[in-house]
Amino acid sequence: MAAVTATAPAPPFRLFAVTVRRIVDLSPSFRRFTLVGDELQHFADNGFDQRIKLILPLEGAGITPLPANDDWYAAWRELPDHQRNPIRTYTVRQTRAVDREIDVDVVVHPVSGPASRWAEDAVIGSELVIVGPNAQHDGPHGGVDFLPPAHTDMILLAGDETALPAIASILERLPLTARGTALLEVPREDDAVCVPSHPGFDVRVFGRNGRPSGELLLDAVRETAPQLLRGAPATESTELTDVDVDSELLWEVPSDEHGGPAREATALYSWLAGEAGAIKAIRRHLVSELGIDRKTVAFMGYWRLGRSEN
């Protein structure tokens, strides 16, 4: 009898070699990169706030130093600093498997690191690599943090410009019956053109225009959240464990043991993302001051004011 060779299961995430097909300036602060590659036929379209990583080219070396084996990450970590391709996290804006394309929207600002440099220098045909969800994987991929209970009366989406692509994708994927409010703080009022409408959502976009980051967003949440609760009974106020956002990751996505929503039903589900200091203050207001169940509040500190990772 011939020996049967076991096939290793497909991993939830894999590498996708891509090139830039299109570059479009959507607004003063946002630039869309359409990335194309034959391997994207196997890119899983999970929608909502699906995270991916872009592995960016090194100056003078491109993508060549990136290890090509299955254990690429461990090999990448072993490379000397000058040979290690920068890796940055983004949100998939749209996926078109039939065209083998995905869109990634990037915040444009003065060059301060590898990502902002790439956003300025990339041209049609520029090469890079995506770490993204593998459609050949038989199971959940992870990387989606929008997990509202099946029975949710109202939804609050709040974030700054770094969260805009995720909030835009969530709004486009939610059913028409969904109800809630989306609050976005962006560099300029003109950036509002990047945010889609939803018939069940009050979408408000605030142009910062030089004001301190997070100030407008926090004020808007304080005004809006009590209205969304509509007299729903709150839990007892919870004293949250302090997180030092200068040295610790501010990130909590309530879920059950299977990776689904942590609650079966809630009056209000909140998804918060952006600058860590602002998100920490918004979370404290919702949970400690309004008494909202912390298992219905997902929050992600995407970046920290004064600390560049771009």
WOBEL-V114373 format. One record per residue. N is the residue number from 1. RES is the residue in one letter. PSI is psi in radians with two decimals (* if undefined). OMEGA is omega in radians with two decimals (999 if undefined). Layout:
n=(N;N)
res=(RES;RES)
psi=(PSI;PSI)
omega=(OMEGA;OMEGA)
This chain:
n=(1;2;3;4;5;6;7;8;9;10;11;12;13;14;15;16;17;18;19;20;21;22;23;24;25;26;27;28;29;30;31;32;33;34;35;36;37;38;39;40;41;42;43;44;45;46;47;48;49;50;51;52;53;54;55;56;57;58;59;60;61;62;63;64;65;66;67;68;69;70;71;72;73;74;75;76;77;78;79;80;81;82;83;84;85;86;87;88;89;90;91;92;93;94;95;96;97;98;99;100;101;102;103;104;105;106;107;108;109;110;111;112;113;114;115;116;117;118;119;120;121;122;123;124;125;126;127;128;129;130;131;132;133;134;135;136;137;138;139;140;141;142;143;144;145;146;147;148;149;150;151;152;153;154;155;156;157;158;159;160;161;162;163;164;165;166;167;168;169;170;171;172;173;174;175;176;177;178;179;180;181;182;183;184;185;186;187;188;189;190;191;192;193;194;195;196;197;198;199;200;201;202;203;204;205;206;207;208;209;210;211;212;213;214;215;216;217;218;219;220;221;222;223;224;225;226;227;228;229;230;231;232;233;234;235;236;237;238;239;240;241;242;243;244;245;246;247;248;249;250;251;252;253;254;255;256;257;258;259;260;261;262;263;264;265;266;267;268;269;270;271;272;273;274;275;276;277;278;279;280;281;282;283;284;285;286;287;288;289;290;291;292;293;294;295;296;297;298;299;300;301;302;303;304;305;306;307;308;309;310)
res=(M;A;A;V;T;A;T;A;P;A;P;P;F;R;L;F;A;V;T;V;R;R;I;V;D;L;S;P;S;F;R;R;F;T;L;V;G;D;E;L;Q;H;F;A;D;N;G;F;D;Q;R;I;K;L;I;L;P;L;E;G;A;G;I;T;P;L;P;A;N;D;D;W;Y;A;A;W;R;E;L;P;D;H;Q;R;N;P;I;R;T;Y;T;V;R;Q;T;R;A;V;D;R;E;I;D;V;D;V;V;V;H;P;V;S;G;P;A;S;R;W;A;E;D;A;V;I;G;S;E;L;V;I;V;G;P;N;A;Q;H;D;G;P;H;G;G;V;D;F;L;P;P;A;H;T;D;M;I;L;L;A;G;D;E;T;A;L;P;A;I;A;S;I;L;E;R;L;P;L;T;A;R;G;T;A;L;L;E;V;P;R;E;D;D;A;V;C;V;P;S;H;P;G;F;D;V;R;V;F;G;R;N;G;R;P;S;G;E;L;L;L;D;A;V;R;E;T;A;P;Q;L;L;R;G;A;P;A;T;E;S;T;E;L;T;D;V;D;V;D;S;E;L;L;W;E;V;P;S;D;E;H;G;G;P;A;R;E;A;T;A;L;Y;S;W;L;A;G;E;A;G;A;I;K;A;I;R;R;H;L;V;S;E;L;G;I;D;R;K;T;V;A;F;M;G;Y;W;R;L;G;R;S;E;N)
psi=(2.33;2.50;2.47;2.16;2.13;2.41;2.23;2.40;2.58;2.36;2.75;-0.55;2.63;3.00;2.46;2.05;2.24;2.89;2.84;2.14;-0.71;2.63;2.14;2.24;1.99;-0.56;3.12;-0.45;-0.06;2.36;2.28;2.25;2.09;2.10;2.40;2.56;2.50;-0.60;-0.28;-0.11;-0.33;0.27;2.15;2.29;1.59;-0.20;-2.84;-2.22;0.78;2.09;2.51;3.00;2.41;2.20;1.96;2.69;2.63;2.46;2.18;-0.17;-0.31;-2.40;-0.17;-0.71;-0.27;2.16;2.45;0.05;3.03;-0.59;0.87;-0.61;-0.78;-0.70;-0.65;-0.72;-0.46;-0.23;2.63;2.70;-0.72;-0.15;0.12;1.97;2.35;2.52;2.25;2.63;2.37;3.09;2.42;2.20;-0.81;2.64;2.34;1.48;-0.64;-0.54;-0.06;0.85;2.65;2.69;2.41;2.14;2.26;2.40;2.24;2.22;3.01;2.49;2.19;0.06;-3.01;-0.70;-0.81;-0.56;-0.78;-0.73;-0.50;-0.64;-0.34;2.48;2.97;2.24;-0.17;2.43;2.53;-3.12;2.44;2.41;1.93;3.04;2.37;1.98;-0.31;-0.10;2.31;1.39;-3.14;2.59;-0.54;3.07;0.07;2.06;-0.02;1.75;1.15;2.55;2.69;-0.61;1.68;2.06;-0.84;2.65;2.35;2.09;2.21;2.32;3.01;-2.86;-0.54;-0.35;-0.13;-0.80;-0.66;-0.79;-0.70;-0.76;-0.70;-0.81;-0.66;-0.46;-0.33;2.56;2.75;-0.32;-0.20;2.59;2.51;-2.80;2.44;2.17;2.18;2.31;2.15;2.88;-0.69;2.70;-0.58;-0.32;-0.16;-0.38;-0.33;-0.12;2.08;2.80;2.89;2.32;-0.39;0.08;2.45;1.88;2.11;2.25;2.23;2.12;2.17;-0.72;0.80;-0.13;2.83;2.44;2.31;-0.28;-0.86;-0.66;-0.79;-0.76;-0.71;-0.69;-0.74;-0.62;-0.62;-0.72;-0.80;-0.57;-0.65;-0.54;-0.56;0.82;0.10;2.45;2.34;2.77;3.04;2.51;2.40;2.25;1.95;2.54;2.27;2.44;2.17;1.72;-0.16;-0.31;-0.20;2.69;2.22;1.74;2.08;2.13;1.72;2.30;2.88;-3.04;-0.23;0.07;0.17;-3.00;2.56;-0.35;2.68;-0.48;2.66;2.68;-0.62;2.23;2.28;2.35;2.08;2.32;2.54;-2.57;2.28;-0.72;-0.74;-0.74;-0.65;-0.76;-0.68;-0.75;-0.76;-0.72;-0.79;-0.81;-0.88;-0.61;-0.72;-0.23;0.46;2.41;2.11;-0.33;0.07;0.30;1.97;2.30;2.44;2.10;1.66;-0.53;2.96;2.24;2.28;-0.01;1.92;2.28;0.25;*)
omega=(-3.13;3.13;3.10;-3.14;-3.14;3.11;3.13;3.13;3.12;3.14;3.14;3.10;3.12;3.09;3.07;3.06;-3.08;2.98;3.11;3.11;-3.12;3.03;-3.10;3.02;-3.07;-3.07;3.12;-3.03;-3.04;3.11;3.14;3.04;3.02;-3.07;-3.06;3.09;-3.12;-3.09;-3.11;2.99;3.13;3.12;-3.07;3.13;-3.11;3.09;-3.12;-3.03;-3.10;3.11;2.98;3.03;3.02;3.04;-2.96;3.13;3.03;3.12;3.11;-3.10;-3.14;-3.12;-3.01;-3.09;-3.07;3.10;-3.06;-3.10;-3.08;3.14;-3.01;-3.04;3.11;3.11;3.10;-3.13;-3.12;-3.12;3.01;-3.04;-3.06;3.10;-3.06;3.13;3.08;3.11;3.13;-3.07;3.10;3.08;3.03;3.11;3.08;3.11;3.08;-3.06;-3.11;3.10;-3.10;-3.10;2.87;3.07;3.04;3.11;-3.02;3.05;-3.14;3.10;-3.12;-3.08;3.12;-3.12;-3.04;-3.08;3.13;3.06;3.13;-3.13;3.11;-2.98;-3.05;3.11;3.07;-3.13;3.10;-3.09;2.98;-3.12;3.09;2.89;-3.03;-3.09;-3.04;-3.13;3.13;3.10;-3.12;-3.12;3.13;-3.09;-3.00;3.12;3.03;-3.04;3.06;-3.03;-3.13;3.02;-3.13;3.14;-3.11;-3.12;-3.09;3.13;3.04;3.03;-3.11;3.13;3.09;-3.05;3.14;3.12;-3.07;3.13;3.13;-3.14;3.10;3.13;3.11;-3.13;-3.13;-3.07;-3.13;3.07;-3.12;-3.13;-3.12;-3.11;3.09;-3.12;3.04;-3.12;-3.13;3.01;-3.07;-3.10;-3.08;3.12;-3.11;3.14;-3.14;-3.13;-3.11;-3.04;3.13;3.06;3.04;-3.04;-3.11;-3.05;2.93;-3.08;-3.12;-3.12;-3.07;3.07;-3.07;3.08;3.06;3.11;-3.13;-3.13;3.07;-3.06;-3.13;-3.11;3.14;3.11;-3.12;3.11;3.12;3.13;-2.95;-3.01;3.13;3.12;-3.13;-3.14;3.05;3.07;3.12;-3.13;3.12;3.00;3.04;3.12;-3.09;3.05;-3.04;3.02;-3.09;3.07;3.09;-3.02;3.08;-3.10;-3.09;3.09;3.07;-3.02;3.07;3.12;-3.10;3.13;3.07;-3.06;-3.14;-3.13;3.10;-3.13;-3.12;3.12;3.10;-3.10;3.09;3.06;-3.11;3.02;-3.08;3.08;-3.02;3.11;3.11;-3.12;-2.93;-3.13;3.13;-3.13;3.08;3.14;3.13;3.11;3.13;3.13;-3.09;-3.00;-3.04;-3.08;-3.14;3.12;3.10;3.14;-3.09;3.10;3.05;3.14;3.04;-3.11;-3.07;3.03;-3.07;-3.10;-3.12;3.13;3.14;3.13;-3.06;3.00;-3.09;999)
